[in-house]
Amino acid sequence: MAERAILTYIDIFFIEFCEGFKMKTYLTPVKDIERKWLIVDAQDKVLGRLASEIATRLRGKHKANYCTFLDVGDFVIVVNADKVRLTGKKWDDKVYRHHSGFMGGLKEKTAKVLLEQKPEELLRKAVRGMLPKNTLGRNQLKKLKVYAGADHPHSAQQPQSLEL
């Protein structure tokens, strides 16, 4: 019984002590969000590991002012997307599917075929699967710029190199 009374006194002291404090969650105003331009070289990087780091940067989870419902992430430029690698037998076993909407309209491509036809799409699809499936995720994906070669048209933004 004495222990319960002590806890009650401690609780009363804590309530009186914290009465003057108002706890608020800090929310960064949209005009104050700072977005950097980052450049990533995808040469000889494993696709999934690279995509998860890029998705983290696009969402802004590496920042102290991260908020789940705001777009606080950075712009990410990926070069040499055609030189990305997959582990194991995924070049032949991993299949990308989409449907045209018509009867028998299921289209399938292996990762090897997709890399030959559209090397940028391989990385973009991997990152898209790691972003939220809503309007916020679609807006975050617009900040991803993927290029098959080593050159890109975003030199005016002075991107900082990001080593992964």
C-alpha positions in Angstrom: 0.0 0.0 0.0 2.9 2.4 0.8 4.4 1.7 -2.6 1.1 2.7 -4.3 1.0 6.0 -2.4 4.6 6.8 -3.5 3.7 6.2 -7.1 0.7 8.4 -6.7 2.8 11.2 -5.3 5.3 10.8 -8.1 2.5 10.9 -10.7 1.1 14.1 -9.1 4.6 15.7 -9.1 5.1 14.8 -12.8 1.7 16.2 -13.8 2.3 19.5 -11.9 5.9 19.7 -13.3 4.7 19.2 -17.0 1.7 21.4 -16.7 3.6 24.4 -18.2 4.9 22.4 -21.2 2.9 22.0 -24.3 4.2 19.1 -26.4 3.8 19.7 -30.2 5.1 17.8 -33.1 7.2 20.0 -35.4 6.0 20.2 -38.9 8.2 21.7 -41.6 6.2 24.2 -43.8 6.2 23.2 -47.5 8.1 26.4 -48.4 10.9 25.6 -46.0 11.6 22.1 -47.3 15.1 21.9 -48.8 15.6 19.4 -51.6 19.0 18.5 -52.8 19.9 16.9 -56.1 21.9 13.7 -55.7 23.6 11.7 -58.4 24.1 7.9 -58.1 26.2 5.7 -60.3 24.5 2.3 -60.7 27.4 0.6 -62.4 27.9 -2.9 -60.8 25.4 -2.3 -58.0 22.8 -4.9 -57.1 19.4 -3.7 -58.2 17.3 -4.2 -55.0 19.9 -2.8 -52.6 20.3 0.2 -54.8 16.6 0.7 -55.2 16.0 0.6 -51.5 18.6 3.4 -50.8 17.1 5.5 -53.6 13.6 5.0 -52.3 14.8 6.2 -48.8 16.3 9.3 -50.4 13.1 10.0 -52.4 10.9 9.7 -49.4 13.2 11.8 -47.2 13.5 9.2 -44.4 17.2 10.2 -44.0 16.2 13.7 -42.9 15.4 14.9 -39.4 12.2 16.6 -40.6 10.8 13.5 -42.2 7.0 13.3 -42.2 5.0 10.4 -43.4 2.4 12.5 -45.3 4.7 15.2 -46.8 7.1 15.0 -49.7 10.3 16.1 -48.1 12.7 13.9 -50.1 15.5 14.8 -52.5 15.8 14.5 -56.3 17.9 11.5 -57.4 19.6 11.2 -60.7 20.8 7.6 -61.6 23.3 7.1 -64.4 24.6 3.9 -65.9 21.3 2.1 -65.2 22.1 -0.3 -68.0 25.1 -1.7 -66.0 23.1 -2.6 -62.9 23.3 -6.3 -61.9 21.0 -8.9 -60.4 22.1 -11.8 -58.3 21.5 -15.5 -58.9 19.4 -16.6 -61.9 17.1 -13.5 -61.7 18.0 -12.3 -65.3 16.0 -15.3 -66.6 13.7 -16.1 -63.7 12.4 -12.6 -62.8 9.3 -11.8 -64.9 7.6 -8.4 -65.2 3.9 -8.7 -66.1 1.2 -6.2 -67.1 -2.2 -6.6 -68.6 -3.7 -4.7 -71.6 -7.2 -5.1 -70.3 -8.3 -7.3 -73.2 -8.9 -11.0 -73.3 -5.6 -12.8 -73.3 -3.7 -9.5 -72.9 -1.2 -10.6 -70.3 2.3 -9.3 -71.4 5.4 -10.8 -69.8 9.0 -9.8 -70.1 12.0 -11.2 -68.3 14.5 -8.9 -66.6 17.1 -9.6 -69.4 14.6 -8.5 -72.1 13.5 -5.5 -70.2 17.2 -4.4 -69.7 17.8 -4.7 -73.5 14.6 -2.8 -74.4 14.2 -0.2 -71.7 17.2 -0.2 -69.2 15.7 2.7 -67.3 12.5 0.9 -66.5 14.2 -1.9 -64.7 15.4 0.4 -61.9 12.2 2.6 -62.0 10.0 -0.4 -61.4 12.2 -1.6 -58.5 12.0 1.8 -56.8 8.3 2.2 -57.5 7.6 -1.0 -55.6 9.3 0.5 -52.6 7.3 3.8 -52.5 3.7 4.3 -51.2 1.0 3.3 -53.5 -0.9 6.6 -53.5 -0.6 10.2 -54.8 2.3 10.9 -52.5 4.3 7.9 -54.0 3.6 9.0 -57.5 4.8 12.5 -56.8 8.0 11.1 -55.1 8.6 8.9 -58.2 8.6 12.0 -60.4 11.8 13.1 -58.6 13.7 10.1 -59.8 15.6 10.6 -63.1 17.1 7.5 -64.6 19.5 7.4 -67.5 21.0 4.4 -69.3 24.3 6.1 -70.1 26.8 8.1 -68.1 25.6 11.6 -69.1 22.5 13.5 -68.0 20.9 16.9 -68.7 20.8 18.0 -65.0 24.2 19.6 -64.6 22.6 23.0 -64.0 21.2 21.7 -60.7 24.8 20.9 -59.5 24.0 17.4 -58.1 26.1 16.0 -55.3 27.6 12.6 -55.7 26.0 9.9 -53.5 28.1 6.8 -52.8 26.1 3.7 -52.0 
